[in-house]
Amino acid sequence: MVETIPAEFQTLDERFSGCDGDFVVERLHTGARKSEGPAYFPAGRYLVWSDIPNDRLLRWDETTGAVGVFRHASGYANGNTVDRQGRLVTCEQGNRRVTRTEHDGTLTVLADRYDGRRLNSPNDVVVRADGTIWFTDPIYGIAGDYEGHRAESELGGDCYVFRLDPATGDLRVVADDFCRPNGLAFSPDERRLYIADTRQEPSHIRVFDVTADGRLHGGDIFATCNAGRFDGVRVDAAGRVWAAAWDGVHCFATDGTLLGKLLLPEPAANLTFGGPKLNHLFITAGASVYTLRVTFNGAHYPQPAPA
């Protein structure tokens, strides 16, 4: 039987008044050491997420409610996303690489080195309509053995944000002035990119303009965290930014105003929208995964141009 808790939306600005949903939040699973990186597959109606210290990916089946192991070992997987072809793209902290799970289950290594040097420990990832893959690369997976393998940084300790063109293999740094870059998400038109810098004081989210040739400009602080630290970030269809924090999920207007929160009993790590209407919100938090249907929808991103 699925455990439920009362849904607690906290309104801080009148613009948040239409954001609510189910009266209860369902806890789909608990017992992980550290839940992260939820990714929803609409074709199969299932959710995949990471249990980082246990070195495994877990899977929840929406049709049966069953939870099982999707992959073990997982390379201490952290962030996950689904590309426009329905394939899983994963940040493997332990293996210090970004991989893609093909439709036949085989793994393709998309990136593991920059200028001949190993990446630190890729953390979170998003895919743009042009097929490019954007990911953050802090040092969490090499800082110790809890969620990776202790090692020296081959990038001199620098923590970059990368853009990868999987068609050509071109890997470039798009941002190099972060302390610990973490969650990231595009605006609905993909012209802005929001990136959390978890270990700054205070923890904050920055916003960049994305140029036509895939470069970033700007980088002003968009919002600061008033409850611990930011982690994962997602954007809804109205352009509002939803960020995981220690007391739950925070919602920001496009001008950076904190509109409200969805409070949870465990520190939130990441979130994603799922379901046919993108109004099924999934949140990884502490040892658990939570979900509820909401009155708003995830961003509908542009589709790839015809070949």
N, C-alpha and C positions, 0 to 999 in steps of 0.2 A: 504494500500500500504506500502511495506517495505521501510524504509528509508535507504539510502546508503550514504557512505562517501568515498572519494578516499582512496585506499589502499596505505599506505606509509611504504615501507620496507627501512630501513636504513642499508646500508652495511658498516661494520667497519673492515672487514677482507675479503680477496679475497675468502676464503672458504665458505662465505655466498652467493656467487654470484648465485648459483642455487636455492636459497630459495626465492620463490615468489609465486604468485598465481593470483587470480582474480584482476581485475583493481579496484574493489570497495569492501568495507566491508559492509555487511548488518547488520543493527541493527534489530534483530528479535523482541525485546521487550524492553520497558523502563517503568519507573514508580515504580520500586522496591525501597525499602529503602537501601538495601545492597545485591547485587547479589553475590552468591557464589556457589561452589560445583557442576559444571555441570557434568552430567553423561548421556552418550548416549546409548540407547537400540537399537541394530541393528535389532532385530526381529520385533519390533513394529515401527521402524523408528521414534523415538521421543527422545527428550531431557528433562531431569528433572534437575532442579536446585533449590537452596535455596534462599529465600528472608528472611534473618535471623530476622531482627527486626519486620517484619510483621508476623513472626511465621508461615510460610507456605512454601510448595514446589510447584513450578510452572512446567508446562509441555508445551512444544512446539511440535506440530505435523508436521513432515516433509512433509507429503502428502497433508495437507490442509493449513498449515501455521498458524493454530489457536493456541492461547495460552490460557490456563485455569489453574485452581487450581488443583494440583495433590493431596495435602493433607493439611488440616488446621483443628486443630493445628498440628504443625510438631515437637514439642519439641524444637523449635528454632534450627532447623536443620542447619548444616553448610556443612561439606564435605560429598560427596556421591561418590560411585563407583558401578560398576556392577561386580558381581562375575562370575566365569566360568559357573555357571548354569543359568545365566541371571537374577539374583535377585539383588534388590537394597540393598546396605549396606550403612547406614547413621550414621553420627556422630550427635547426638542430644545434643546440648550444654545445653539447658534448663533442660532436663531430666537427664543429666550427664551420658549418656550411648551410646553404639553402638548397633544398631538394624539392622535386616534384614527383608525386606518385602518379604514374601513368594509369590508364584505364585497365591495363592488364595486371596491375599491382607492382610492376617493376619501378625502381627508383632511378631518377635522372638527377645527377648533381648539376645544379645550375650555377653555383658560385661557391668557392671555398678559399680563393686567394685573391689578393689585390696587389698588383705589381710584384707578383711572385711570393708574397708574404701571406701567411695564413690569416684568415679573418679572426677576430676576437671570439665572439659567440653571438651569432645572429639572434635577434630577440623577437621582433614583430615584423609583419610583412603585409603589404597590400599590392594589388595588381590594377594597373590602369587600363583603359579601353584600348590603348595602342599596343598592349601586350607587355609593356615594361613592368618590371617588378621592383618595388621600392621597399627597402628594409633597413632597420636600425641594427647597430653592431656595438653594443656596450661590452663590458668585460665580466658580466656576472657569471658566465659559464666557466671562465678560467680563473676566477678569484678564489675558488676553493673546490672541494670535491662534493659539495652538497647537491648542486644542480649542474654538474659538468665535471671537468677534469682540471685540477690546478695546473697552471702553465703560465709562462711569461708571454706578454703581448708581443707579437711580431710587428705590430703597427706602432710601437713606441708608447703604448698606453692611450693613443688617440681613439676616440669613440666616434665613428662616422655614421652618417646616413648615406646609403648607397642607392643608385639607380642601375638596374641591370636590364639590358636588352637581350632576352634569351635567344633571339633569332641570330644575333651576331656574336654574342658572348661579351659584348662591351660592358664593362663594369666601371662606373665612375662615381666619385664622391660628389654629392650634391649639397652636403652641409658638413662642416668640420669644426664647429664651435660649440658643441654640446658637451655637457658633463657626462650624463648617462642617457642618451636618447632611448626612448622606449616605444610606447604605442603611437600609431600614426593612422591618419584617415584623410581621404580626399573630401572636398565639398562635393555636392551633387553634380556640378558641372565640371569637376576635376580641375578647376582653375586655381584652387587653393589647397594647400596641404597643411594639416594640423599635426604637430609632433610634440609629444610629452617629453620633458626633461625631468626625469624622476628625482634625481639626486641634487638638483639645484635647491637653494634655500631662499624663498620657499619653492617647493615643487611647482612647476608651471607648464603650461602649454604655449607653444609658439605657433605663429601662422605665417605661411610663406605664399607668395604668388608663384604659380607654375607657368613658365614660358612655353611657347610653342615648340621649342627645341628641347624641352625636358630639363630645364634648369630652374633653380629656385632663387627668388629675390625676396627681400624683406626679412622677415624673421622676428617681428615684434612679439612681445609677450601678449598672448591673447587672454589668458586667465591664470590665476594662481589658486592653489589648493588650500582650503581652510580645514581640512581633515586628513592629516597624514600626508600621503603622496599620491600623485596621479600615476596610473599605469596605462591600461588600454584605453583607446579612443575610438568612437564610432560617430557617424553623422546620420541624422534622419532626413526625410524627404523635404522638410521645411528648412534645412540647413542648420538646425540646432546641433550643437556638439555635446555628446554624451561621454563622460569620462569616468573611469573606475577610480574610486578613492577608498579610504579606510572605513568610511561609514556607509558606503553603498555606491550609488551612481549619481553623478552630478550632471545637470543639464544647463547648458549655456546658450544664450541667444547669439546670433551672428555678430553682435557688437561686443561680446565678451561678458555680458551681464549674467550672473548666476540666477537662473530662473527658479530652480527647484531641485529636489533630490528624491531618489527612490532609496529608502533606508533599508539596510540588510544587517543581519546579525553577525556576519563575517566580513572581513575586509575584501572588497571587490578587486579583482585583478584584471578582468577583461570582459568584453561583451560582444554580442553580435545579434543581428536581426535575422529571422528565418520565417519559414512558412510561405505559402503562395502569395500572401499579401504583404510580406515583410513586416508583419505586426506581432510576431512571436519573438519576444525578447529573451535571450539566453545570457546568463551572467555566471562566469566562473569566480568563485569567492572562497578563499581559504581551502578547506577540505571538500567543498561542495560545488554543485552546479544548480543554479536557481533559474526558474522560468515563469513567465506569465504573458498572457495576451494583453496588448496595450492599444490605446486609442490613436496612436501615431504609427508611422511606418518608417522603415529604414530607407535610406537613399536609393533611388533607382538610377544607377550609373549609366553613362552612355555605352552603347554596344559597339563592338569593333567594326571598323569600316569593312565593307565587302572586299574580299581578296581580288 
